[in-house]
Amino acid sequence: MAALEGVRVLDCANVIAGPYCASILSEFGAEVIKIEMPGRGDNFRAMGPRSKDGKSVRWPSMGRNKKCITLDFHYEEGKELFLKLVEKADVIVENFRTGTFEKWGLGMETLRKANPDIIVTHVTGYGQTGPNRYLSGFGGPLTGFAGVIYTTGYPDRPPVSPSFSLADYVAGLNAVIGTLLALYYRDVRHGKGQEVDVSLYEGLFRMQDSLIADYDINGKVRERKARMDGASVPGGKFLTKDQKWVMLACSTNNAFKYLTEAMERPDLYEKYPDMSDRFANEAYIMKETEEWFASHDYAYVQEACNRTKAVVSPIYSIKDIFEDPHYKARHNLVEFDSPDFGKVHIPSVCPVLSETPGEIKWIGPEIGAFNDEIYKGLLGMEDSELEALKEKNII
């Protein structure tokens, strides 16, 4: 039995954060019914990167395991149909602007009349409360609002944003956590259904303990610098003799000891055994470390560090990842047949559970692929009813 077998989720969300939450729930057994607008579907279906024929290459992964149906609940008939689905659901995941469901006549009072135990997970830019709650929000701008972009990059250059939608995916993870907590409270603690309020910025903000503490206690506004501030000395990115970039961390005294053993420089550890000593002599230690990396090829560096337990990892491109044996052994990439692209690889399920592992049953389907199964099988509707709804463009 899958961990979430018997849980039914209505995925009403668009693009990344909410749909990512629903994807993870589906991987561990939840039945996810993805509700899309007739004709166009989730905006994610049109987002880049695209194939040569203009199709989104990301949809096969984001649409995994979802039973895609079409429904426009702007119409009264569509709203009534949606509420029939709510009666049979456990969770709604939505990421419209705060107040949108209420505007459509689908506020919490209406949803609870249909299903008193319903759990509604809201994913919005700024959350359900506060002066910004009605503003539109996307991952990139909210990463700036969270304080992340300000501290990322080099001091003499403009700030740098992440190369992917970090805020959206972190918010999706928090939405999963909140949804599971709400399910546990309702089903195990015999509590009530509730609302889960997730914003795009708060997950990133929560991760910046050191940034917050440094300002609150020390009055320091962290600025951009070439490597993570205050973490360890030595540490950061280093270039080997054969022009391979690696990442080093020496967050503990033992980690520095292992590095000096790899470098065959016991004198450095003898002279600077404590982190405070190394911070006081940061420039010298960083210089010695940089010179060691620069004087050896990557293969030698990695072998020496692995042997002594020094923590060094290559900085990979996606090509490197596809070729790496550890990724292969962990099955981090799984292959599926796609009608649009032939063989495609998508990221596999994580975390890995020993007793109830997650599963990818199918990749992102076509718009409305599960209309018959859900409307006829779950709601017991007739073909004639579906045809009438199609003619009105409600499904």
C-alpha positions in Angstrom: 0.0 0.0 0.0 1.3 3.5 -0.9 1.7 5.9 2.0 -1.1 8.3 0.8 -3.4 5.7 -0.8 -7.0 6.7 -0.4 -6.2 10.4 -0.4 -7.8 12.4 -3.2 -6.4 15.8 -4.2 -7.9 18.4 -6.5 -5.0 20.2 -8.2 -6.5 23.5 -9.2 -3.1 25.2 -9.4 -1.0 26.6 -12.3 2.6 26.7 -13.3 5.0 25.4 -10.5 4.6 25.8 -6.8 1.1 24.3 -6.3 1.4 21.7 -9.1 4.8 20.6 -7.7 3.1 20.0 -4.3 0.4 17.9 -6.0 3.1 16.0 -8.0 4.9 14.9 -4.8 1.6 13.8 -3.1 0.8 11.8 -6.3 4.1 10.0 -6.2 3.3 8.6 -2.7 -0.1 7.3 -3.6 -2.6 10.2 -3.6 -5.0 10.3 -6.4 -4.5 13.7 -8.0 -7.2 15.1 -10.2 -5.7 18.1 -12.1 -8.3 20.6 -13.1 -7.4 22.7 -16.2 -9.2 25.3 -18.3 -10.7 23.8 -21.5 -8.7 24.4 -24.6 -5.5 25.8 -23.0 -4.8 23.9 -19.8 -2.2 24.7 -17.2 0.1 27.7 -18.3 3.0 25.4 -17.6 2.2 23.4 -20.8 3.3 26.5 -22.8 6.4 27.4 -20.8 9.9 27.1 -22.0 12.2 25.5 -22.7 10.4 24.2 -25.8 11.1 21.5 -28.4 11.7 22.4 -32.0 8.0 22.1 -32.7 7.1 24.5 -29.9 6.0 22.0 -27.1 7.1 22.5 -23.5 9.7 19.9 -22.6 8.9 20.4 -18.9 5.3 19.2 -18.9 6.1 15.4 -18.9 7.7 15.8 -15.5 5.3 18.3 -13.9 2.2 16.4 -15.1 3.4 13.0 -13.8 0.7 10.8 -12.2 -2.0 13.4 -12.6 -5.5 12.6 -13.9 -6.0 15.7 -16.1 -9.6 16.9 -16.6 -11.0 20.1 -18.0 -13.4 22.3 -16.1 -14.2 26.0 -16.2 -15.8 26.9 -12.8 -16.4 30.5 -13.8 -19.8 29.2 -15.0 -22.5 28.3 -12.6 -22.7 24.7 -14.0 -18.9 24.4 -13.8 -18.9 25.6 -10.2 -21.6 23.1 -9.3 -19.6 20.3 -10.9 -16.5 21.4 -9.0 -18.4 21.3 -5.7 -19.4 17.7 -6.5 -15.7 16.9 -6.9 -15.0 18.7 -3.6 -17.5 16.4 -1.9 -15.4 13.4 -2.8 -12.0 15.0 -2.2 -9.7 15.4 0.8 -7.5 18.2 -0.4 -7.7 21.2 -2.7 -4.4 22.8 -3.9 -4.8 26.2 -5.4 -2.5 29.1 -6.2 -4.8 31.9 -7.4 -4.4 35.4 -6.0 -5.7 35.7 -2.5 -9.5 36.3 -2.7 -10.0 34.7 -6.2 -11.9 31.7 -5.0 -14.2 34.0 -2.9 -14.7 36.1 -6.0 -15.9 33.0 -7.9 -18.3 32.1 -5.1 -16.0 29.3 -3.9 -14.9 30.7 -0.5 -14.2 28.5 2.5 -17.8 28.7 3.7 -19.1 27.3 0.4 -16.3 24.6 0.2 -17.1 23.5 3.8 -20.8 23.2 3.0 -19.8 20.8 0.2 -17.3 19.0 2.4 -16.8 19.9 6.1 -13.5 18.0 6.3 -11.9 19.5 3.2 -8.3 20.7 3.5 -7.4 23.7 1.3 -3.8 24.4 0.6 -3.3 28.0 -0.7 0.0 28.8 -2.4 0.3 32.6 -3.2 3.0 35.2 -3.5 2.6 36.9 -0.2 0.2 34.7 1.8 -3.4 35.1 2.8 -2.8 38.0 5.2 -0.8 41.2 5.3 -0.9 44.3 3.2 0.6 42.6 0.1 -1.9 39.7 0.2 -3.8 40.7 -2.9 -0.7 41.4 -5.0 0.4 39.0 -7.8 3.4 37.0 -7.0 5.9 35.0 -9.0 9.0 33.1 -7.9 11.7 35.4 -9.3 10.4 38.6 -7.7 9.6 36.9 -4.5 13.1 35.5 -4.3 14.2 39.1 -4.2 11.6 40.0 -1.6 12.9 37.1 0.6 16.4 38.7 0.7 18.1 35.9 -1.2 19.1 37.8 -4.4 20.6 40.8 -2.5 23.3 38.6 -1.0 24.0 36.5 -4.1 26.9 37.3 -6.5 30.0 39.4 -6.4 30.2 42.8 -4.6 31.3 44.7 -7.7 28.5 43.3 -9.9 24.7 43.3 -10.0 22.9 40.7 -7.7 22.4 37.3 -9.2 19.1 35.3 -9.2 19.0 31.5 -9.1 19.0 29.8 -12.4 15.7 28.0 -11.8 12.5 28.8 -9.9 13.9 28.2 -6.4 11.1 30.0 -4.5 8.4 28.1 -6.3 9.9 24.7 -5.6 10.6 25.5 -1.9 7.1 26.8 -1.6 5.8 23.5 -3.1 7.8 21.5 -0.5 6.3 23.6 2.3 2.8 23.1 0.8 3.5 19.3 0.9 4.5 19.6 4.6 1.5 21.7 5.5 -0.9 19.4 3.6 0.5 16.3 5.3 0.3 18.0 8.7 -3.3 18.9 8.1 -4.1 15.4 7.0 -2.4 13.9 10.1 -4.4 16.3 12.4 -7.7 15.5 10.7 -7.3 11.7 10.2 -5.1 10.6 13.1 -5.9 13.3 15.7 -9.5 13.3 14.7 -9.5 17.0 14.1 -11.1 19.2 11.5 -10.2 20.1 8.0 -8.2 23.4 7.8 -6.5 25.9 5.5 -2.8 25.7 4.7 -1.3 29.1 4.0 1.9 29.0 2.0 3.7 32.0 0.4 6.4 32.0 -2.1 8.9 34.0 0.0 8.5 32.6 3.5 10.2 29.2 2.8 13.3 31.0 1.5 13.2 33.5 4.4 13.0 30.7 6.9 16.2 29.2 5.6 18.3 32.3 6.3 18.9 31.9 10.0 22.4 33.3 9.9 21.4 36.3 7.8 18.7 37.2 10.3 20.8 36.6 13.4 23.8 38.6 12.0 21.6 41.6 11.5 19.5 41.3 14.6 22.3 40.7 17.1 25.4 42.2 15.3 23.7 44.9 13.3 25.4 43.6 10.1 23.7 43.9 6.7 25.1 41.0 4.7 26.4 42.1 1.3 27.4 40.1 -1.8 30.7 38.3 -1.8 32.3 35.6 -3.8 31.5 32.8 -1.3 29.1 32.0 1.5 29.7 34.5 4.3 30.7 33.2 7.8 30.5 29.5 7.0 34.0 28.1 7.1 37.6 28.8 6.2 38.7 27.6 3.8 35.6 27.0 1.7 33.9 27.9 -1.5 34.8 27.3 -5.2 38.2 26.3 -6.4 39.7 25.7 -9.8 42.0 22.7 -10.5 45.0 22.6 -12.8 42.9 21.1 -15.6 40.2 23.8 -15.2 37.6 21.8 -13.3 35.6 23.7 -10.7 35.0 22.1 -7.3 33.3 23.1 -4.1 34.9 22.7 -0.7 33.5 22.9 2.8 35.5 22.9 6.0 32.7 23.5 8.5 34.3 21.6 11.3 37.8 21.4 12.7 38.0 17.7 11.6 37.0 18.7 8.1 40.0 21.1 8.0 42.3 18.4 9.4 41.2 16.0 6.6 41.9 18.7 4.0 45.4 19.4 5.3 46.1 15.7 5.1 45.0 15.6 1.5 47.1 18.7 0.8 50.0 17.0 2.8 50.2 20.2 4.8 50.0 19.1 8.5 51.6 22.4 9.5 48.4 24.3 8.6 46.3 22.2 11.0 48.9 22.4 13.7 49.0 26.2 13.4 45.3 26.8 12.8 43.4 24.0 14.6 40.3 26.1 15.5 37.8 27.8 13.3 38.5 31.1 15.1 42.2 30.8 14.2 41.3 30.3 10.6 38.9 33.2 10.4 41.6 35.4 11.8 44.0 34.3 9.0 41.4 33.8 6.2 43.4 35.4 3.4 46.5 33.3 4.0 44.7 30.0 4.4 42.5 30.7 1.3 45.6 31.5 -0.7 47.4 28.3 0.3 44.2 26.3 -0.5 43.7 27.9 -3.9 47.3 27.2 -4.8 47.0 23.5 -3.9 43.9 23.1 -6.0 45.5 25.0 -8.9 48.6 22.8 -8.9 46.8 19.4 -9.3 44.4 17.9 -11.8 40.8 17.2 -10.7 41.3 13.4 -10.6 44.2 13.8 -8.2 42.3 16.3 -6.0 39.2 14.2 -5.7 41.1 11.0 -5.0 43.2 12.6 -2.3 40.1 14.2 -0.7 38.0 11.1 -0.8 40.9 9.1 0.8 41.2 11.5 3.7 37.4 12.3 4.0 37.8 15.9 3.0 34.5 17.3 1.8 35.0 18.2 -1.9 32.5 17.8 -4.7 32.7 18.6 -8.4 30.6 21.5 -9.7 28.5 19.6 -12.3 26.8 20.7 -15.5 23.6 18.7 -16.4 25.7 16.8 -19.0 28.0 15.7 -16.1 24.9 14.6 -14.1 23.6 12.5 -16.9 27.0 10.7 -17.1 27.7 10.3 -13.3 27.6 6.7 -11.9 26.2 7.8 -8.6 23.2 9.4 -10.2 22.7 6.2 -12.2 23.0 4.0 -9.1 20.5 6.1 -7.2 18.1 6.1 -10.2 17.8 9.8 -10.0 16.8 10.0 -13.6 14.0 7.7 -14.9 13.1 7.2 -18.5 9.6 7.2 -20.1 8.2 7.0 -23.5 6.6 10.3 -24.6 4.2 10.6 -27.6 5.7 14.1 -28.2 9.4 13.5 -27.6 10.2 9.8 -27.7 12.4 8.6 -24.8 12.5 11.3 -22.1 14.2 11.4 -18.7 12.6 13.1 -15.7 13.8 13.4 -12.1 12.8 10.5 -10.0 11.0 10.4 -6.6 12.5 11.7 -3.5 12.7 11.1 -0.5 13.3 7.4 -0.7 11.1 5.4 1.7 11.9 1.8 2.5 8.4 0.5 3.1 6.2 2.8 1.0 8.4 4.1 -1.8 7.0 6.6 -4.2 6.3 5.8 -7.8 5.9 7.6 -11.2 3.1 5.8 -13.0 2.9 8.0 -16.1 4.2 11.3 -17.4 2.1 14.4 -18.0 -1.0 13.5 -20.1 -2.9 15.4 -22.7 -5.5 18.0 -21.7 -8.7 16.3 -20.5 -7.2 12.8 -20.9 -9.1 11.6 -17.8 -12.4 13.4 -18.3 -14.3 10.1 -18.9 -12.8 8.3 -15.9 -13.5 11.2 -13.5 -16.8 12.5 -14.7 -18.4 9.1 -15.6 -16.5 6.9 -13.2 -16.3 9.1 -10.1 -19.3 11.3 -10.5 -21.5 8.9 -12.4 -22.4 11.3 -15.3 -23.8 10.2 -18.7 -22.2 10.7 -22.1 -25.0 13.1 -23.0 -24.3 15.3 -20.0 -20.6 15.5 -20.9 -21.4 16.3 -24.5 -23.7 19.2 -23.4 -20.9 20.5 -21.1 -18.4 20.3 -24.0 -20.7 22.3 -26.3 -20.8 25.0 -23.6 -17.0 24.9 -23.3 -17.4 24.1 -19.5 -15.3 21.0 -19.9 
